[in-house]
């Protein structure tokens, strides 16, 4: 009989400590693995080296990963599914962003000038890999209640997200629930943030092209003044939507690029704007294309500009299932106590994890990666983004606890 430490709550008998802690030697290996990924970031659908590295480490542990038919990303079952009790899936995204790494003080900064793991996907990948290695050891010891699927998904940053292709390839076959984490630089390492219901927002890409007769800036009355038209679209369309949509829907258009003209004394014949449309509310997301088109039509027509719109549908909100969210709360509490879980607000960020939740219940937690005591304001999608690497062990043990607790109460499919 193992000599596990005992824990007890007031008025309750002591319980054996949950297995699945991260061994010290594996902790060091995972930090090195994450740093290697950080040095070699790969963009969506190009994650061949990343996929190969994950596959090699899983095979070394005696597991049988299967690369997705797209050529990048993979799934790997720990244990053998019996066809009856549904599996819990642990999902990680593996792609990077097309932005430069601005960190100059660390030896593991990106070796590519135009790519960086600035959203923490290297951490997500490493935590699921680590959880899989620990769960494989538990399975060999007969301590894993049921099989668990590891899902390493490509192209999360490419709308509408690699999740849709992964689902089409059958990654959810036999899966009853799915969970994930996302790095949060506003939460201290050692903690997670949870929220039942919507935790992220819908996100679309919007591209607008304006055209008209250009001419000399000395005679704008003889032209279609596209620079002014583009400026009005940029300012007035978001303002119009703010009055035409329920304020509680949280619809927001933010422009990331405006381009028009090449010379200071020439009114151009073309102008372009591109940005994102975000919604807190699922119903508002369904209304967004018609509402956005009407607002752009009104402003562009007012200035005599012709227009074309490319509204690329992205992802719906991630809506956390309350039951699965409670499982995550129990899992983190079992590992680090109730003070390690904090409530979090809904973000305007988009996440293609939402597509999985159209098929099976699941939940996403915010994994704290801020060094406790750090008061600097940090954010995702910035070239200087980095993490407190102690969060890797936290994520691994959080995932293993969820797999163990959920496995004990699984129900048959159907």
QUIHU-V414613 format. One record per helix or strand of 3 or more residues. SS is the DSSP state (h for helix, s for strand). FROM is the first residue (numbers start at 1). LEN is the number of residues. Records with the same first field share a line. If there is no record, write none. Layout:
SS=FROM-LEN / FROM-LEN
This chain:
h=24-16 / 48-13 / 121-20 / 162-7 / 217-6 / 226-19 / 247-3 / 282-21 / 322-15 / 338-3 / 352-7 / 390-18
s=74-5 / 87-7 / 148-6 / 175-14 / 192-3 / 202-10 / 252-9 / 270-10 / 306-10 / 341-3 / 361-10
